């Protein structure tokens, strides 16, 4: 979805968004229930299921950490260090498809915001990224969130807002 502003090869080399610190587990991608069932049937992956705003699963990473360090990183189950993400486009969580964008709730509004920690995009949105959001990607994100409200995260200070809706 973001190939106009992020090259797949750039993301494959970086992999920043595919590893999680304890302090950023809120960023762990969310999988719809049917995808969780499919993935669990293929391997020994463990998900924590939740019913808030629709049934979804989050990768259970808590037991993967080796220390108590809040900044220790654990890779996504589906990250191959050489090939990148091993999930098909169909199984890839929407959160991953739109990274480094997030849909968030800020007060009484829904915003599309940029995650300021993406090393390839930076802390401020480029004109190309803003245009991509304005020219239809924003609508795709809002439409998906209407039917999958569990992907809406609470707004975090410092995330630049690209689009706002009530």
N, C-alpha and C positions, 0 to 999 in steps of 0.2 A: 504493500500500500504506500510505502514511503520511498519507493525506488527512485523517484525523481530528486530526492534530497539525500538519500543514503544508499551507497552502493553495497550490495550483498557481500562483496569481498571485504569491504571496510568493516562491516559488522562481524564477519566470520573471524577476522584477525583479532578484533577487540574482545568480544564476548563479555563485556562489562555487565550487560543487562541479563546475562545468563548465570550469574552467581549471586548469592544472597548472604548478607551479613545478618546476624541476629537482630541488629537494630533496624534492619530494613525488610523484615519478613512481611510487613504489610504490602510490600511491592511484589510478593510472590504471585505469579499469574494464577488466575482462576479458571478452572475447567468446567464446562457444563457436565451435568451428571452422566449423560450418554457417552461423552468422551472419556470420562473417568472409568466407566464400566469397560469400555473397549480397551483402554490402555492397561487396566489392571488384569484383564484376561490375557494379555500378551507378555506380562513379566511380573517381577516382584516389586512393583511400584506401590507405595503406600500414600494414600490421600486422606486428608481430614475433610469430612463432609460437613456441609453447613446448609441450613434451610432459610437463612435470612435473605429476603428478596429473591427467592428462587433457589433451587437445589444446585449446588456446585461443590467442587472439590478444590482443595489447595494441596500442593505437594507437602508431604510430611517430612520436613527437613531437620526438625529439632534434634533427632537422634544421630544426625550425620556430623555434628560438630565435635571436634576433638578437644577443645579447650573451653574455658568460660569467657574468652575474649569476645566482646561485643562486635569486634571488627573482623573476626575470622570469617572467611568466605567459604561457602559450600556451593558447588555447581548444581545446576538444574539436572534432574535425572536424565534428561534427553539431550544433553550437550556432549557431543563427541569432540574431544580436544583438537582433532585434526580436521573433521568434516563440518563442524558446527552443529546446528540443530538437526536431530534425526527424525523429528515429527513431520508428517505430511502437512501440506497447507491446510487440509481439512481438519486435522487434529490439533494444529497449533492454536493456542489460546488467543483470543482477540487482543488481550493485553499485550501479547508479544507481537502481533501483527501491526499494532499501532505505536509500539515503542519508538521514540521516547515521549509520545503523547499520552495523556491520561485524561479521562473524563472524571471530573470531581464535582462535589457539591460544596459550594461556597455560599454561606448564608442561605438565601432562598433561591439561588440560581445554580444552574449547571454550567460548568465551564470546561472547555478543552484547554488543557495546560501542558506546558513543556516541562518534562523532568529535567532539571538543570544539571544533572550529573552525567549526562551522555557525553563521553569524550569527543565524539565525532560532530555533534551538533553544537555543543557549547551551552552557555547559560542563557543566551538570548536567541529567540527565533529569527531565522533568516527571512528575507523577503520571499524566497522560494517556498519555505515551509509555510509561511502565512498564506501565500497564494494557494497552495495545495489544500489547506484547511478551508479557505474561503470558497474554493472552486468545487467543492463536493465532498472532500474527505470529512469535514465537520459534520455534514448531514449524515454520512454513513455511520459515524461514531454515535451521534445522537440517536439515530434509528436503532442501532444495535442495543444501546443502553435502555431504550424503551422496553424491549423484549427480554433483556438480560440485565436487570437493574443491579445485580450483584457486582457488576464491574465498576460501578460508581464508587469512587473512593472519597474520603473526606479531604478537603483542600488542605494543602500544606503551604505555609508561608515560603516565599521564594520561588514558587513555580510560576513562571510567566504565563499569563492568560492570553490565549489566541482568539477565543470565541466564547460568547456568553449567551445563554438562553434561560428563560424562566421555566 
